Amino acid sequence: MAACMTTDIAELFAEREGDRYAMHSRHLNEQMVRVLRAIGYDVEFRRGSGQYLFDRNGTRYLDLLSGFGVFAIGRNHPSLRTALTSVLDSEFPNLVQLDVSVLAGILAERLLAQVPYLDKVSFANSGTEAVETAIKFARASTGRQGLVYCEHAFHGLTTGALALNGDAIFRNGFEPLLPDCIAVPFNDLPALEQALAARDIAAFFVEPIQGKGVNMPDDGYLKSAADLCRRYGTLFVADEIQTGLGRTGRFLAVEHWNVEPDMVLLSKSLSGGHVPVSAVLMRRPIFEKVFDRMDRAVIHGSTFAKNDLAMAAGIATLQVIEQERLIEKAACMGDRLLRELSAMIPRYELLTDVRGRGLMIGIEFGAPNSFGLKASWNVIESASKGLFCQLFTIPLFKEHKILCQVAGHASHTIKLLPALVISDDDCDWILRAFEAVIASGHRVPGAVWSLGKTLVDHAMRARAAR
Ligand SMILES: Cc1ncc(COP(=O)(O)O)c(C=O)c1O
């Protein structure tokens, strides 16, 4: 037990923050600590504000990861802090359980006002729990067992949601998962129709833009998929956990393609980043099939769902999104970034695609043609598929103080998922940094490729040690 017993959390943080890696190695995920050290991300972040993080030296970083998309309104937003403090100061009768929550009523009302064709809400605590809820409601309301999902889909990591995961790396070792789950390629309507035709599929789960890879739907895909679902009696479930609440420049990403799902899943930025929360919005008959009698009033739920802090965080977040016009801002900043990053494609042979909507952007790299670059690319690719993007994300972090992620395992795409509050100056920062690291990647020999050699050596040593 630590010698220090203070209950002042700020003091405790200050006293123990130097031990963070040691504590995690000892008691939590040591592999994560090893990764951070290997790639030089062990800078000991001390503070977060808006779209920025500050490390132990006070150095400012532009955060394009935003906690996997939860800080859409920026870190530690003052309105959110005020809302949470006000809940704590109020002595509300939180989680009575044998009463109903006022704040949950308000948040449900405000969410449904944004999605007027849906009528009911079921709250939960995380994205994956929203997916579990949707699986249960879909099965109960249709009387069918089957579920269809897309290859490369990501819907969370609990066992139900994992059964809908389109990447083997997440599933391996945890199987068998839920039976009767069928994968179809994203953007493949004939495959979807084939899967639905037997009329035994309860729901089709789809991310309007896939988070892993930032894969875009073809223009008519989502609309036709929803039509197919209706034809075969299958529910169309839009997982908007990452894309929703303004991220793509609309309240829901499905609005870009005029689709009205039967269920919409929200989480991540709904909490403003502070308190876990998720919501499943759905049509009335789906909900009423589950809650159909008084003796089934608690047939589905979760102890902490609808807790006052989470509900207040949701209410405050929706208010900030509206007051600061963050949806319009995401559309505008996103257009600029997409346009100016795309303009780099003709100048850099390693850069093959820039895609996305609003502030969910994928920057994809691919095999070059010129002799020197091709040889270096092949060395990296044969050592570990997906290592390549780290040749850019590491210098982006170390030299340009930009935090961003690779869009998935073995992916050649870097994903930008910043707070929706980023400014034109931040966009200049992003464009300058990407231009510099991509240009440097086209110089052989050069700093980027010597980093590549170090990473390959690392990968080889790790493999040999296994
Ligand atoms: C589209 C989508 N669905 C579900 C989830 C799972 O959310 P959580 O990590 O809160 O369980 C995620 C998380 O990244 C996601 O992006």
The ligand as a Gaussian input file, in Angstrom:
#p B3LYP/6-31G(d) Opt

LIG

0 1
 C      -18.455000       2.088000     -34.025000
 C      -18.158000       1.616000     -32.630000
 N      -19.012000       0.814000     -31.998000
 C      -18.793000       0.374000     -30.753000
 C      -17.643000       0.726000     -30.077000
 C      -17.412000       0.212000     -28.679000
 O      -17.481000       1.247000     -27.760000
 P      -16.864000       1.047000     -26.287000
 O      -15.386000       1.029000     -26.443000
 O      -17.371000       2.239000     -25.519000
 O      -17.388000      -0.223000     -25.755000
 C      -16.713000       1.552000     -30.694000
 C      -15.464000       1.918000     -29.997000
 O      -14.485000       2.321000     -30.568000
 C      -16.970000       2.004000     -32.005000
 O      -16.109000       2.797000     -32.642000

